[in-house]
Amino acid sequence: MRIVTVVFNNSMLGWVRHGQGTRPIASQFAEYDHAAIGRAMGCEGIRVERVADLPEAIGRAIASGRPTIVDVVTSGDPTFRDVQTPLAQYP
């Protein structure tokens, strides 16, 4: 069965963390390797740490024909305000 799950891994509940301002509570996590967790469960697991490696990782995941976790390490710096569509400002 070919199911590909992509985890955008910033080691936090990003929107929650940024909404908490200077007093974060239970929104930051230890670093987890979700690809390794997938492999331990019998799936394929691919960890991506550079944006340039993402297309190849997705291609490998689809070609594997097996359930695959693609763990994409991302930054926690951008906030939800940085990624909102400009249309969100209109009522």
Biopython code that builds the backbone (N, CA, C, O; Angstrom):
import numpy as np
from Bio.PDB.StructureBuilder import StructureBuilder

atoms = [
    (1, "MET", "N", (0.848, -1.169, 0.000)),
    (1, "MET", "CA", (0.000, 0.000, 0.000)),
    (1, "MET", "C", (0.897, 1.238, 0.000)),
    (1, "MET", "O", (1.798, 1.355, 0.831)),
    (2, "ARG", "N", (0.650, 2.156, -0.929)),
    (2, "ARG", "CA", (1.496, 3.330, -1.098)),
    (2, "ARG", "C", (0.861, 4.533, -0.397)),
    (2, "ARG", "O", (0.095, 5.280, -1.006)),
    (3, "ILE", "N", (1.178, 4.711, 0.864)),
    (3, "ILE", "CA", (0.731, 5.888, 1.608)),
    (3, "ILE", "C", (1.981, 6.666, 2.009)),
    (3, "ILE", "O", (2.875, 6.127, 2.661)),
    (4, "VAL", "N", (2.034, 7.924, 1.618)),
    (4, "VAL", "CA", (3.173, 8.770, 1.966)),
    (4, "VAL", "C", (2.682, 9.844, 2.929)),
    (4, "VAL", "O", (1.772, 10.612, 2.614)),
    (5, "THR", "N", (3.296, 9.884, 4.099)),
    (5, "THR", "CA", (2.967, 10.899, 5.094)),
    (5, "THR", "C", (4.166, 11.829, 5.238)),
    (5, "THR", "O", (5.281, 11.384, 5.509)),
    (6, "VAL", "N", (3.924, 13.119, 5.054)),
    (6, "VAL", "CA", (4.982, 14.113, 5.183)),
    (6, "VAL", "C", (4.768, 14.851, 6.504)),
    (6, "VAL", "O", (3.709, 15.434, 6.737)),
    (7, "VAL", "N", (5.784, 14.815, 7.359)),
    (7, "VAL", "CA", (5.737, 15.508, 8.647)),
    (7, "VAL", "C", (6.618, 16.748, 8.537)),
    (7, "VAL", "O", (7.821, 16.643, 8.297)),
    (8, "PHE", "N", (6.017, 17.917, 8.713)),
    (8, "PHE", "CA", (6.798, 19.155, 8.773)),
    (8, "PHE", "C", (7.197, 19.335, 10.230)),
    (8, "PHE", "O", (6.388, 19.750, 11.059)),
    (9, "ASN", "N", (8.431, 19.026, 10.527)),
    (9, "ASN", "CA", (8.909, 18.839, 11.889)),
    (9, "ASN", "C", (9.704, 20.056, 12.367)),
    (9, "ASN", "O", (10.879, 20.213, 12.037)),
    (10, "ASN", "N", (9.040, 20.916, 13.154)),
    (10, "ASN", "CA", (9.750, 22.056, 13.735)),
    (10, "ASN", "C", (9.909, 21.908, 15.252)),
    (10, "ASN", "O", (10.239, 22.869, 15.947)),
    (11, "SER", "N", (9.670, 20.694, 15.753)),
    (11, "SER", "CA", (9.833, 20.367, 17.178)),
    (11, "SER", "C", (8.983, 21.237, 18.091)),
    (11, "SER", "O", (9.355, 21.508, 19.232)),
    (12, "MET", "N", (7.831, 21.675, 17.572)),
    (12, "MET", "CA", (6.936, 22.469, 18.410)),
    (12, "MET", "C", (5.544, 22.482, 17.797)),
    (12, "MET", "O", (5.358, 22.124, 16.634)),
    (13, "LEU", "N", (4.599, 22.889, 18.573)),
    (13, "LEU", "CA", (3.291, 23.264, 18.047)),
    (13, "LEU", "C", (3.437, 24.733, 17.678)),
    (13, "LEU", "O", (3.135, 25.617, 18.479)),
    (14, "GLY", "N", (3.902, 24.985, 16.464)),
    (14, "GLY", "CA", (4.341, 26.317, 16.061)),
    (14, "GLY", "C", (3.332, 27.417, 16.306)),
    (14, "GLY", "O", (3.665, 28.443, 16.899)),
    (15, "TRP", "N", (2.110, 27.221, 15.860)),
    (15, "TRP", "CA", (1.120, 28.284, 16.010)),
    (15, "TRP", "C", (0.810, 28.529, 17.484)),
    (15, "TRP", "O", (0.616, 29.669, 17.907)),
    (16, "VAL", "N", (0.765, 27.454, 18.252)),
    (16, "VAL", "CA", (0.525, 27.598, 19.694)),
    (16, "VAL", "C", (1.703, 28.328, 20.328)),
    (16, "VAL", "O", (1.512, 29.284, 21.080)),
    (17, "ARG", "N", (2.915, 27.882, 20.025)),
    (17, "ARG", "CA", (4.125, 28.481, 20.606)),
    (17, "ARG", "C", (4.209, 29.976, 20.309)),
    (17, "ARG", "O", (4.472, 30.770, 21.212)),
    (18, "HIS", "N", (3.992, 30.364, 19.074)),
    (18, "HIS", "CA", (4.106, 31.776, 18.717)),
    (18, "HIS", "C", (2.974, 32.598, 19.318)),
    (18, "HIS", "O", (3.154, 33.779, 19.615)),
    (19, "GLY", "N", (1.827, 31.991, 19.497)),
    (19, "GLY", "CA", (0.714, 32.695, 20.123)),
    (19, "GLY", "C", (0.936, 32.932, 21.606)),
    (19, "GLY", "O", (0.297, 33.801, 22.198)),
    (20, "GLN", "N", (1.849, 32.155, 22.220)),
    (20, "GLN", "CA", (2.112, 32.297, 23.652)),
    (20, "GLN", "C", (3.093, 33.420, 23.960)),
    (20, "GLN", "O", (3.269, 33.778, 25.124)),
    (21, "GLY", "N", (3.722, 33.972, 22.958)),
    (21, "GLY", "CA", (4.650, 35.082, 23.190)),
    (21, "GLY", "C", (5.874, 34.661, 23.968)),
    (21, "GLY", "O", (6.531, 33.682, 23.614)),
    (22, "THR", "N", (6.191, 35.393, 25.031)),
    (22, "THR", "CA", (7.421, 35.154, 25.789)),
    (22, "THR", "C", (7.262, 34.108, 26.884)),
    (22, "THR", "O", (8.222, 33.816, 27.597)),
    (23, "ARG", "N", (6.059, 33.536, 27.032)),
    (23, "ARG", "CA", (5.832, 32.535, 28.088)),
    (23, "ARG", "C", (5.328, 31.216, 27.499)),
    (23, "ARG", "O", (4.164, 30.862, 27.688)),
    (24, "PRO", "N", (6.196, 30.483, 26.784)),
    (24, "PRO", "CA", (5.731, 29.225, 26.189)),
    (24, "PRO", "C", (5.420, 28.167, 27.253)),
    (24, "PRO", "O", (6.173, 27.981, 28.209)),
    (25, "ILE", "N", (4.306, 27.490, 27.062)),
    (25, "ILE", "CA", (3.892, 26.430, 27.980)),
    (25, "ILE", "C", (3.510, 25.201, 27.168)),
    (25, "ILE", "O", (2.564, 25.249, 26.382)),
    (26, "ALA", "N", (4.228, 24.111, 27.347)),
    (26, "ALA", "CA", (3.917, 22.803, 26.753)),
    (26, "ALA", "C", (3.723, 22.871, 25.239)),
    (26, "ALA", "O", (2.865, 22.174, 24.696)),
    (27, "SER", "N", (4.504, 23.695, 24.555)),
    (27, "SER", "CA", (4.362, 23.798, 23.109)),
    (27, "SER", "C", (5.657, 23.486, 22.362)),
    (27, "SER", "O", (5.664, 23.453, 21.132)),
    (28, "GLN", "N", (6.749, 23.258, 23.087)),
    (28, "GLN", "CA", (8.019, 22.905, 22.471)),
    (28, "GLN", "C", (8.361, 21.469, 22.858)),
    (28, "GLN", "O", (8.119, 21.047, 23.988)),
    (29, "PHE", "N", (8.929, 20.719, 21.902)),
    (29, "PHE", "CA", (9.220, 19.306, 22.105)),
    (29, "PHE", "C", (10.708, 19.037, 21.955)),
    (29, "PHE", "O", (11.456, 19.858, 21.424)),
    (30, "ALA", "N", (11.119, 17.875, 22.432)),
    (30, "ALA", "CA", (12.470, 17.403, 22.137)),
    (30, "ALA", "C", (12.529, 17.096, 20.638)),
    (30, "ALA", "O", (11.490, 16.966, 19.992)),
    (31, "GLU", "N", (13.725, 16.981, 20.091)),
    (31, "GLU", "CA", (13.850, 16.655, 18.676)),
    (31, "GLU", "C", (13.583, 15.173, 18.469)),
    (31, "GLU", "O", (14.229, 14.323, 19.081)),
    (32, "TYR", "N", (12.628, 14.872, 17.604)),
    (32, "TYR", "CA", (12.292, 13.483, 17.272)),
    (32, "TYR", "C", (12.604, 13.237, 15.810)),
    (32, "TYR", "O", (12.411, 14.109, 14.963)),
    (33, "ASP", "N", (13.084, 12.050, 15.529)),
    (33, "ASP", "CA", (13.337, 11.620, 14.154)),
    (33, "ASP", "C", (12.141, 10.758, 13.747)),
    (33, "ASP", "O", (12.131, 9.550, 13.986)),
    (34, "HIS", "N", (11.136, 11.382, 13.134)),
    (34, "HIS", "CA", (9.913, 10.671, 12.772)),
    (34, "HIS", "C", (10.176, 9.600, 11.719)),
    (34, "HIS", "O", (9.455, 8.605, 11.665)),
    (35, "ALA", "N", (11.193, 9.785, 10.882)),
    (35, "ALA", "CA", (11.556, 8.770, 9.899)),
    (35, "ALA", "C", (12.038, 7.498, 10.609)),
    (35, "ALA", "O", (11.672, 6.391, 10.215)),
    (36, "ALA", "N", (12.849, 7.656, 11.643)),
    (36, "ALA", "CA", (13.335, 6.493, 12.402)),
    (36, "ALA", "C", (12.184, 5.796, 13.124)),
    (36, "ALA", "O", (12.163, 4.569, 13.214)),
    (37, "ILE", "N", (11.241, 6.558, 13.631)),
    (37, "ILE", "CA", (10.076, 5.971, 14.286)),
    (37, "ILE", "C", (9.284, 5.157, 13.261)),
    (37, "ILE", "O", (8.833, 4.053, 13.565)),
    (38, "GLY", "N", (9.111, 5.694, 12.049)),
    (38, "GLY", "CA", (8.426, 4.960, 10.987)),
    (38, "GLY", "C", (9.138, 3.669, 10.644)),
    (38, "GLY", "O", (8.497, 2.630, 10.487)),
    (39, "ARG", "N", (10.466, 3.721, 10.524)),
    (39, "ARG", "CA", (11.231, 2.494, 10.223)),
    (39, "ARG", "C", (11.068, 1.464, 11.326)),
    (39, "ARG", "O", (10.965, 0.269, 11.050)),
    (40, "ALA", "N", (11.043, 1.916, 12.571)),
    (40, "ALA", "CA", (10.872, 0.994, 13.696)),
    (40, "ALA", "C", (9.507, 0.308, 13.657)),
    (40, "ALA", "O", (9.329, -0.769, 14.225)),
    (41, "MET", "N", (8.548, 0.940, 12.983)),
    (41, "MET", "CA", (7.206, 0.374, 12.877)),
    (41, "MET", "C", (7.012, -0.420, 11.587)),
    (41, "MET", "O", (5.904, -0.871, 11.298)),
    (42, "GLY", "N", (8.087, -0.593, 10.809)),
    (42, "GLY", "CA", (8.014, -1.388, 9.593)),
    (42, "GLY", "C", (7.738, -0.606, 8.324)),
    (42, "GLY", "O", (7.521, -1.204, 7.270)),
    (43, "CYS", "N", (7.741, 0.712, 8.399)),
    (43, "CYS", "CA", (7.534, 1.560, 7.221)),
    (43, "CYS", "C", (8.883, 1.996, 6.671)),
    (43, "CYS", "O", (9.924, 1.770, 7.288)),
    (44, "GLU", "N", (8.850, 2.615, 5.520)),
    (44, "GLU", "CA", (10.028, 3.312, 5.039)),
    (44, "GLU", "C", (10.105, 4.629, 5.802)),
    (44, "GLU", "O", (9.073, 5.180, 6.186)),
    (45, "GLY", "N", (11.286, 5.130, 6.020)),
    (45, "GLY", "CA", (11.449, 6.411, 6.699)),
    (45, "GLY", "C", (12.557, 7.216, 6.059)),
    (45, "GLY", "O", (13.687, 6.743, 5.936)),
    (46, "ILE", "N", (12.238, 8.426, 5.653)),
    (46, "ILE", "CA", (13.213, 9.297, 4.996)),
    (46, "ILE", "C", (13.236, 10.624, 5.745)),
    (46, "ILE", "O", (12.197, 11.253, 5.947)),
    (47, "ARG", "N", (14.412, 11.036, 6.149)),
    (47, "ARG", "CA", (14.552, 12.314, 6.854)),
    (47, "ARG", "C", (15.172, 13.331, 5.904)),
    (47, "ARG", "O", (16.180, 13.049, 5.256)),
    (48, "VAL", "N", (14.572, 14.510, 5.821)),
    (48, "VAL", "CA", (15.035, 15.569, 4.923)),
    (48, "VAL", "C", (15.449, 16.759, 5.787)),
    (48, "VAL", "O", (14.644, 17.305, 6.542)),
    (49, "GLU", "N", (16.715, 17.149, 5.661)),
    (49, "GLU", "CA", (17.217, 18.281, 6.438)),
    (49, "GLU", "C", (17.602, 19.463, 5.551)),
    (49, "GLU", "O", (17.896, 20.546, 6.057)),
    (50, "ARG", "N", (17.601, 19.262, 4.230)),
    (50, "ARG", "CA", (17.917, 20.346, 3.288)),
    (50, "ARG", "C", (16.809, 20.414, 2.249)),
    (50, "ARG", "O", (16.396, 19.388, 1.708)),
    (51, "VAL", "N", (16.333, 21.604, 1.974)),
    (51, "VAL", "CA", (15.222, 21.780, 1.038)),
    (51, "VAL", "C", (15.550, 21.178, -0.330)),
    (51, "VAL", "O", (14.657, 20.677, -1.013)),
    (52, "ALA", "N", (16.796, 21.223, -0.728)),
    (52, "ALA", "CA", (17.199, 20.681, -2.028)),
    (52, "ALA", "C", (16.976, 19.171, -2.116)),
    (52, "ALA", "O", (16.861, 18.627, -3.215)),
    (53, "ASP", "N", (16.916, 18.494, -0.975)),
    (53, "ASP", "CA", (16.737, 17.036, -0.960)),
    (53, "ASP", "C", (15.272, 16.612, -0.989)),
    (53, "ASP", "O", (14.983, 15.423, -1.126)),
    (54, "LEU", "N", (14.348, 17.553, -0.863)),
    (54, "LEU", "CA", (12.931, 17.205, -0.767)),
    (54, "LEU", "C", (12.376, 16.539, -2.025)),
    (54, "LEU", "O", (11.699, 15.519, -1.895)),
    (55, "PRO", "N", (12.619, 17.050, -3.236)),
    (55, "PRO", "CA", (12.059, 16.375, -4.413)),
    (55, "PRO", "C", (12.486, 14.918, -4.536)),
    (55, "PRO", "O", (11.665, 14.054, -4.848)),
    (56, "GLU", "N", (13.763, 14.639, -4.294)),
    (56, "GLU", "CA", (14.246, 13.253, -4.365)),
    (56, "GLU", "C", (13.576, 12.394, -3.301)),
    (56, "GLU", "O", (13.206, 11.251, -3.570)),
    (57, "ALA", "N", (13.418, 12.932, -2.099)),
    (57, "ALA", "CA", (12.792, 12.171, -1.012)),
    (57, "ALA", "C", (11.347, 11.823, -1.350)),
    (57, "ALA", "O", (10.911, 10.696, -1.114)),
    (58, "ILE", "N", (10.608, 12.772, -1.895)),
    (58, "ILE", "CA", (9.221, 12.503, -2.277)),
    (58, "ILE", "C", (9.183, 11.451, -3.380)),
    (58, "ILE", "O", (8.353, 10.543, -3.344)),
    (59, "GLY", "N", (10.071, 11.569, -4.351)),
    (59, "GLY", "CA", (10.151, 10.569, -5.422)),
    (59, "GLY", "C", (10.448, 9.184, -4.884)),
    (59, "GLY", "O", (9.818, 8.209, -5.293)),
    (60, "ARG", "N", (11.403, 9.087, -3.968)),
    (60, "ARG", "CA", (11.732, 7.791, -3.360)),
    (60, "ARG", "C", (10.552, 7.228, -2.579)),
    (60, "ARG", "O", (10.286, 6.027, -2.619)),
    (61, "ALA", "N", (9.839, 8.112, -1.864)),
    (61, "ALA", "CA", (8.697, 7.669, -1.066)),
    (61, "ALA", "C", (7.607, 7.086, -1.961)),
    (61, "ALA", "O", (7.047, 6.033, -1.657)),
    (62, "ILE", "N", (7.309, 7.765, -3.053)),
    (62, "ILE", "CA", (6.268, 7.282, -3.964)),
    (62, "ILE", "C", (6.701, 5.994, -4.649)),
    (62, "ILE", "O", (5.901, 5.072, -4.812)),
    (63, "ALA", "N", (7.960, 5.930, -5.047)),
    (63, "ALA", "CA", (8.474, 4.756, -5.750)),
    (63, "ALA", "C", (8.588, 3.528, -4.854)),
    (63, "ALA", "O", (8.612, 2.405, -5.356)),
    (64, "SER", "N", (8.658, 3.718, -3.545)),
    (64, "SER", "CA", (8.864, 2.578, -2.644)),
    (64, "SER", "C", (7.691, 1.605, -2.659)),
    (64, "SER", "O", (7.873, 0.411, -2.421)),
    (65, "GLY", "N", (6.493, 2.103, -2.936)),
    (65, "GLY", "CA", (5.326, 1.229, -2.926)),
    (65, "GLY", "C", (4.926, 0.770, -1.536)),
    (65, "GLY", "O", (4.083, -0.114, -1.387)),
    (66, "ARG", "N", (5.526, 1.367, -0.527)),
    (66, "ARG", "CA", (5.251, 1.005, 0.863)),
    (66, "ARG", "C", (4.828, 2.237, 1.636)),
    (66, "ARG", "O", (5.079, 3.358, 1.194)),
    (67, "PRO", "N", (4.190, 2.052, 2.786)),
    (67, "PRO", "CA", (3.916, 3.206, 3.644)),
    (67, "PRO", "C", (5.241, 3.893, 3.999)),
    (67, "PRO", "O", (6.198, 3.237, 4.412)),
    (68, "THR", "N", (5.284, 5.198, 3.837)),
    (68, "THR", "CA", (6.537, 5.931, 4.027)),
    (68, "THR", "C", (6.285, 7.212, 4.803)),
    (68, "THR", "O", (5.326, 7.941, 4.547)),
    (69, "ILE", "N", (7.173, 7.469, 5.759)),
    (69, "ILE", "CA", (7.180, 8.728, 6.509)),
    (69, "ILE", "C", (8.315, 9.575, 5.955)),
    (69, "ILE", "O", (9.463, 9.132, 5.927)),
    (70, "VAL", "N", (8.005, 10.780, 5.516)),
    (70, "VAL", "CA", (9.035, 11.733, 5.102)),
    (70, "VAL", "C", (9.071, 12.811, 6.181)),
    (70, "VAL", "O", (8.155, 13.625, 6.295)),
    (71, "ASP", "N", (10.135, 12.803, 6.962)),
    (71, "ASP", "CA", (10.298, 13.729, 8.083)),
    (71, "ASP", "C", (11.094, 14.930, 7.589)),
    (71, "ASP", "O", (12.306, 14.836, 7.394)),
    (72, "VAL", "N", (10.415, 16.065, 7.386)),
    (72, "VAL", "CA", (11.046, 17.264, 6.852)),
    (72, "VAL", "C", (11.330, 18.217, 8.015)),
    (72, "VAL", "O", (10.406, 18.768, 8.614)),
    (73, "VAL", "N", (12.600, 18.404, 8.323)),
    (73, "VAL", "CA", (13.000, 19.293, 9.402)),
    (73, "VAL", "C", (12.813, 20.732, 8.932)),
    (73, "VAL", "O", (13.380, 21.151, 7.923)),
    (74, "THR", "N", (12.011, 21.474, 9.681)),
    (74, "THR", "CA", (11.724, 22.860, 9.309)),
    (74, "THR", "C", (12.108, 23.795, 10.453)),
    (74, "THR", "O", (12.376, 23.360, 11.573)),
    (75, "SER", "N", (12.125, 25.054, 10.151)),
    (75, "SER", "CA", (12.436, 26.075, 11.150)),
    (75, "SER", "C", (11.188, 26.418, 11.952)),
    (75, "SER", "O", (10.071, 26.357, 11.439)),
    (76, "GLY", "N", (11.386, 26.771, 13.184)),
    (76, "GLY", "CA", (10.291, 27.266, 14.003)),
    (76, "GLY", "C", (10.210, 28.779, 13.997)),
    (76, "GLY", "O", (9.388, 29.360, 14.706)),
    (77, "ASP", "N", (11.052, 29.421, 13.207)),
    (77, "ASP", "CA", (11.102, 30.886, 13.215)),
    (77, "ASP", "C", (9.875, 31.563, 12.596)),
    (77, "ASP", "O", (9.322, 32.475, 13.211)),
    (78, "PRO", "N", (9.425, 31.152, 11.398)),
    (78, "PRO", "CA", (8.245, 31.843, 10.843)),
    (78, "PRO", "C", (7.021, 31.615, 11.725)),
    (78, "PRO", "O", (6.794, 30.505, 12.208)),
    (79, "THR", "N", (6.250, 32.650, 11.929)),
    (79, "THR", "CA", (5.032, 32.525, 12.729)),
    (79, "THR", "C", (3.842, 32.338, 11.804)),
    (79, "THR", "O", (3.964, 32.470, 10.587)),
    (80, "PHE", "N", (2.708, 32.033, 12.379)),
    (80, "PHE", "CA", (1.507, 31.877, 11.561)),
    (80, "PHE", "C", (1.174, 33.188, 10.849)),
    (80, "PHE", "O", (0.575, 33.177, 9.773)),
    (81, "ARG", "N", (1.551, 34.287, 11.432)),
    (81, "ARG", "CA", (1.308, 35.579, 10.780)),
    (81, "ARG", "C", (2.140, 35.718, 9.506)),
    (81, "ARG", "O", (1.730, 36.393, 8.562)),
    (82, "ASP", "N", (3.312, 35.075, 9.481)),
    (82, "ASP", "CA", (4.191, 35.146, 8.306)),
    (82, "ASP", "C", (3.654, 34.328, 7.136)),
    (82, "ASP", "O", (3.978, 34.619, 5.984)),
    (83, "VAL", "N", (2.855, 33.329, 7.403)),
    (83, "VAL", "CA", (2.418, 32.421, 6.338)),
    (83, "VAL", "C", (0.938, 32.541, 6.003)),
    (83, "VAL", "O", (0.432, 31.768, 5.189)),
    (84, "GLN", "N", (0.240, 33.477, 6.601)),
    (84, "GLN", "CA", (-1.173, 33.671, 6.278)),
    (84, "GLN", "C", (-1.322, 34.251, 4.880)),
    (84, "GLN", "O", (-0.479, 35.012, 4.405)),
    (85, "THR", "N", (-2.392, 33.878, 4.250)),
    (85, "THR", "CA", (-2.703, 34.459, 2.949)),
    (85, "THR", "C", (-3.089, 35.925, 3.120)),
    (85, "THR", "O", (-3.696, 36.286, 4.128)),
    (86, "PRO", "N", (-2.750, 36.770, 2.160)),
    (86, "PRO", "CA", (-3.163, 38.174, 2.238)),
    (86, "PRO", "C", (-4.692, 38.317, 2.275)),
    (86, "PRO", "O", (-5.210, 39.336, 2.731)),
    (87, "LEU", "N", (-5.406, 37.302, 1.798)),
    (87, "LEU", "CA", (-6.866, 37.373, 1.790)),
    (87, "LEU", "C", (-7.452, 37.293, 3.197)),
    (87, "LEU", "O", (-8.614, 37.639, 3.409)),
    (88, "ALA", "N", (-6.640, 36.834, 4.165)),
    (88, "ALA", "CA", (-7.131, 36.706, 5.537)),
    (88, "ALA", "C", (-7.430, 38.061, 6.171)),
    (88, "ALA", "O", (-8.145, 38.129, 7.171)),
    (89, "GLN", "N", (-6.905, 39.118, 5.614)),
    (89, "GLN", "CA", (-7.118, 40.450, 6.207)),
    (89, "GLN", "C", (-8.479, 41.025, 5.869)),
    (89, "GLN", "O", (-8.887, 42.028, 6.455)),
    (90, "TYR", "N", (-9.199, 40.401, 4.921)),
    (90, "TYR", "CA", (-10.515, 40.920, 4.536)),
    (90, "TYR", "C", (-11.623, 40.198, 5.268)),
    (90, "TYR", "O", (-11.586, 38.974, 5.391)),
    (91, "PRO", "N", (-12.636, 40.951, 5.770)),
    (91, "PRO", "CA", (-13.734, 40.307, 6.509)),
    (91, "PRO", "C", (-14.633, 39.470, 5.624)),
    (91, "PRO", "O", (-15.594, 38.873, 6.109)),
]
sb = StructureBuilder()
sb.init_structure("model")
sb.init_model(0)
sb.init_chain("A")
sb.init_seg("    ")
for serial, (resi, resn, name, xyz) in enumerate(atoms, 1):
    if name == "N":
        sb.init_residue(resn, " ", resi, " ")
    sb.init_atom(name, np.array(xyz, "f"), 0.0, 1.0, " ", f" {name:<3s}", serial, name[0])
structure = sb.get_structure()
